[in-house]
Amino acid sequence: MNGFGTTAVRAPGAAGGEPGPATPVEVAVIGAGQAGLSAAYFLRRAGLRAGSGFVVLDHSPGPGGAWQYRWPSLTYAKAHGVHALPGMPLEGADPDLPSAQVVADYFRRYEETFDLWVRRPVDVTAVREDGGGRLRIESGQGAWSARALLNATGTWDRPFVPYYPGQETFQGRQLHTAGYRGAAEFAGRHVLVVGGGTSAVQLLMELGAPGGAARTTWVTRRPPVFRDMSFTEDWGRSVVALVEDRVRQGLPPQSVVSVTGLAATEAVLDAQARGILHREPMFARVTPHGVAWADGRTLEVDVILWATGFRAALDHLAPLRLREPGGGVRIEGTRVVKDPRIHLVGYGPSASTIGANRAGRTAVREIRALLDGRGSGALATGDAGQLAAMAAN
């Protein structure tokens, strides 16, 4: 018996240094951020038992998803796009507390309330075929054999820094926003912020405040588009349609900002009026002491802060060969077209926190149909009945 109360099964040829025993489950969830916890909630509500029915594997040391790594000065009031998980409101949070603390505490209570039994830290290294239509999830902390997989690994583990000629010659400091901890460490410095997303705007405003950088310069590949973010149903549908169109073609998802534009909040409008958000076009190369444009202009800076986003953390799925020639994974809704056992939640159209909640419910419904089509297998009688009831709702 293993720690979940089920008997471990041994993969074929496990002797002699080959793959060892794998814990059997119906569904494996990789990642315990917004998307992963949402999916786990709907699995739990469907009646699957944590451990034998499903397992949630998370590489982080504690609850909070990517939020636990956000810079300390990003308070809950300043955080962009924090939404409650299904079944439990996010209420009464102190707006002056770091968002990392607020969200981590909320996720912890959520996991405990719904008995999601998240296993951590578990670093999944590979997912591969396991025979009999099952998937083998491998990690340094053990292996699991699942009939279906909900992948919710997000993007935080894959910060993206584009290459520009001369980048390696820069004698100042370069860092990605993933490594940013606060404006105070840049006091007296000239910071070049690269990137046109929400994080770039947030950091420019923070660095431009008293006690921050002596000077900031903002560069982007495309002119930023600021818009009133008043939500309408038609606008929301058009945004989702644009993102869905790319992933249906097997192309990498677009960034959210490239579709929605940047929110023209009061703080942003004030920063624009003070000249903090004046944008320069993208430079052509990096020099030992700064950057240079194609027209011959140069600029000396002390720090290059790459606010250039992240890429989907999907390397562990490489053995399954899911990527299309265009570089992305082709999905319909959340289901991988090449392998309907696998759903990507928090990817493409479901990358937002509210989108992740909806995607979790949809993915679980489709997985229920898939499992029922193959027979109940290891599902307990009550598990299968609960899944059917949920799908009817």
N, C-alpha and C positions, 0 to 999 in steps of 0.2 A: 504494500500500500504506500502511496505517496502522501504528501502534505495536504492534498485536496480531498483525500478519502476515496480516490479511485486507483485502480491498479495500473501501473505504468506499462506501456506496450513497447517492445523492442523493435527497432527498425530492422528490416532484413539485412543480414550480414553484419550485425552490430558487434560481433566478436572480433578480436584481432585488431583493435584500434579503430574500427569503423564506427559510424554513428551509433550512439548509445541509446538508452531508453528514452521514450518520449511520452509525456503525459497526454492521454487522449481527452479532447474536449470537442464540443460541437462547433463552437465559434471562438476564434482568438481575436482580440482587439489589441492592436499595437499602438500605444500612445494614450496618455491620460490627460490631454488638454481638453478644450471645449468640445471638440468633435468626438474624441474617444469616450469621454464621460457621458455625453449625450447618447451615443450608441449603446454604451453599457446600461444606461438607465432604461432604454427601450427593450434591451435584451432581458433585463431583470423584471421589468413590468410584464414581459411576455411569459414569465415563469421559468426561464432558464436559471439554473442554480450557479452562483458564482463558484468557480472551481471546476465542477464537473460539466456544467452546461456551457459556460463561457469563462474565459480568463482575460484579464486586462494586464498587459505588460507595459511598464513605463520605465524609461532609462533614467529619469531624474531621481534625485535622492528623496524628494518629498513632493506633496501635491502642489499644484499651481500651473502646470504646463509651462509654456514659454513666458508667461507673465512673471514667474518667480525670478527671472533673470533681467527684468527691466531695470533701468537705472533708478536709483533711490529717489531722485528729485521728481520723477514722474508720479505725481500724486493721483489719487483716484479721480479727483475733479478734472485733471488735465488729460486723463487717459481717453483714448479714442476707441470706440467700438467695444465696450464691455457690456455683455448681455447676460441675463440670468440663464442658468441651465434649466432644462425642462423639469417641472415638478417642484421647484424650490426657488422662491423669489430671492433676489439679491437686494436686501433692504437694510437701511440703517447704517450703512458704511460711512465712516468719517471721511469726508472729502479731502481732508488734509493729510491723511495717511498715504504712504507709498502704495501705488496700485499693486506692486508685487506682494505686499503684505495682505491687502484686502482680498485679492483674488485667491492667493494661496490659502488663506483662512476659510474662505467660502468653499473652495474646492475640497478642502479637508472635511468640512462639515457635510458636504454633499456625499462624498465617498462613504462616510460613516452612516449617514441617514439612510442611504439606500443599499448599504451592505455590498458595495461593489468589489471589495476585496482586491484592490490593485496590488500587483506584485511589483516591487521595486527595491533597489535599482536592477533592472533587467535590460541589458544591451543586446537587442536582436541584431544578429550579424547576417543572417540569410534566411530566406523562405524558399523552399524547393519542393518538388514533388516527393510524396512519401508512399506512393502505391495505394491502390484501392480507392483512388479519387480523393485522397486526403493531401493536405499540405503540411509539411514539416517546418516548424518555426524553430530556428536554432539561435542559441545565445550562449554566452559564457556562464550563465547561471542555470542552464538546463535547456530542455527541448520540449516542444508541445506538438501534437499531431491533431490538426483541425479539419473539419469538413468545409469550413468557410472562414474567410478572413476579412475583418474590418480594419483597414489601414488608416491610422489617424496620426501619422508622425509629423505632420505640419512641415514647417520650413526652418525653424530656429537653428537647427544643427547645420544648416548649409548657407551661411552668409556668403553673398556674392560680391566680389570685387572685380570689376572689369579691368582688362590690361590696357595700359597706354604706354607708348614708347618712353623709355627713360625712367619708368617707375622705380626700378631697382636702384637708381642713382640718387634718389632723394635722401638728403641728409637730415631732414627733420623727422617728425613722427607721423606715421600713418596708422589709422585704426578704422575698423568698421563700427557702425552703430552698436553692434552686438557687444562691443567692448567698452562702450561709453558708460562712465559712472557718475558724471556730474560736471558742471561748468567750472567749478573752482580750480580744477587742475589745469585749466587753460588760461588762467588769469595772466594778463600781459602778453598773450600770444595772438598772432594773426592766424585764424583758423579758416581754411577753405573747406566748405561743405559741398559735397558732390552728390547730386541726386534730386529728383523732383517729387518725392513722395511725402506722406504725412510726417514721417519721422524727421525728414530734413527740415521741414517747416518748424516742427516742435523744437528741434535742437537749435536752429537759428535764433528763435525767440528766446530760448534759455541762455544761449551763449551771448546774446546781445543785451541781456539785462545787467544791471550793476553787479559787480563781482565776477562777471564772466570774462570772455575774451576781450582783448583790447580792440580787435577788429575782426569782422567776419566778411567773407565773400562767398556768394552762392553761385554755383554753376550747374546747369542742367543741359541735357541733350535737346530737349524740346521746351518751348516756352510753357511755363506752368499755367494751368487754367483753374481759376478760382470761381466757385459758383455757390449760390445759395443751395444748401443741401436739403431743402424742404422736400420731403419724400412724397411722391405720388405713386399710385399703383402702376400706372402706365410706364413711368420712368423706371421703377424697379424691375418691371418685366423686361424692358429694353436692355437694362444693364445685364441681367441674367442671360438674356438671349445672346448678347455679344460674347460673353465668356463661354457659354455652352457651345457656341459655334466653333470656337477654336479647339476645345477638348474633343468634340465630336470628330474633328479632322485629325486628331492625334498630334496636335501642336501644343507646345508648352502654354500653360494658362497666362493670360495677360495679368499685369498688376491691377489691383483694384482701382488705383488712382488714374491709370491710363483710361479707364472707362468712366469713372464717376467724376473726375476732377477733384480739386482740393476744396475743403470746406472753408467758406469765407466767414469765419466766426468774428465776433467783435474783437477778440485778441489778435486775430490775423489782420483785420483791417487796421487796427492800431499799429501793428508792426510794419505794415506797408506804409502807413503815413510817416513813420519815423525812419523809413529807408532801410529797415533791417532785411526786408524781403526783396531787395533789388536783385534781379537775376542777370547773370552774364551767360553767354553761350559757352558750350563745352570747349575746353582747351584741346590742343592737338597732341601735346606731349608733356611729360614731367621733366623738370630740370633738377639739378642738385639742390637748388634753393627755392624751388617753386614750380610754376607751370608756364607754358608758352602756347600762344594761339597761332593758327595758321597764317594770320596776317602779320606776324612778327612781334606782336605785343607780348610782354612778359610780366609776371607778377611773382614777387617773393612772399612766401608764406612759411609759417613755422610748423603747421599741422595740416594734414589732409585727412578729413573725416569723410569716409565713404558711407553715405546714406543711400546705398545702391541696392538695397533689398536682399531677398533670400530666394533660394530655389527649393523646390519640393525635395524632401529627404526620402528618396525612394531607392537608394543604392542596395538596400537589403533585399529588394525584390528582383534584382538583376538576374538571378538564376532562372527566373520564370520567363524572361525575354518578353516583357510586356510593352516595351517602348516601340513606337512607330518610327518610320523613316524621318518624320518631321521633328523628332526629339521628345515628344510628349507621350502620354498614355491615353489612348482613345477610350473615352467613357461615355456611357449613356446614363444620365442622372448621376449616380455614384458607381454604377456597375462597370467593371472593366470589360470591354467588348471581347478581348481575346480570352478572358477567363472569368466566367460569371460567378465563380466561387469567391472572387475578390471584389471588394468595394473600397473605393478611395473616398473617405469622408474628410472634409476640410481641404479638399483639392478642387481647383477650378471654381465652379459656381458656388460651392459650399465653403469657400475659404473664409468668409466672414463669420463672426461668432454667431450671429442669428441664423445664417445659412447653415452652419454646422449643426445646429439644433434640429432643423428641419431635415437635413440630410441623414441624421442618425435614425430618425423614425422611418424614413423611406427605405434606407438600406436594410434595416431589420425586417421590414415587410418583404422585401425581395429575397432576403436570405431565407426567411421562413418558407416562401414558395419553393425555393431551390431545395431545401432540406426535405420538404414534404414530397417533392417529386422523386426523390431517391429513396423514400421510405423514412421512417422515424429514426432508424439506426440507434444511436446511443441516447436519444432523447427519452426521458421518462414520459410516461403516459400523460401526466399532468403538464409537462413542458410543452408537448405537441399541441394539446388542447388550448393552452394559454396562447400559444403563438397563433393558432387559427382564429381565436377570439379577437386578438389584437388586430390581425389583418382585416377583419371585418369592420373595425371601427373607422 
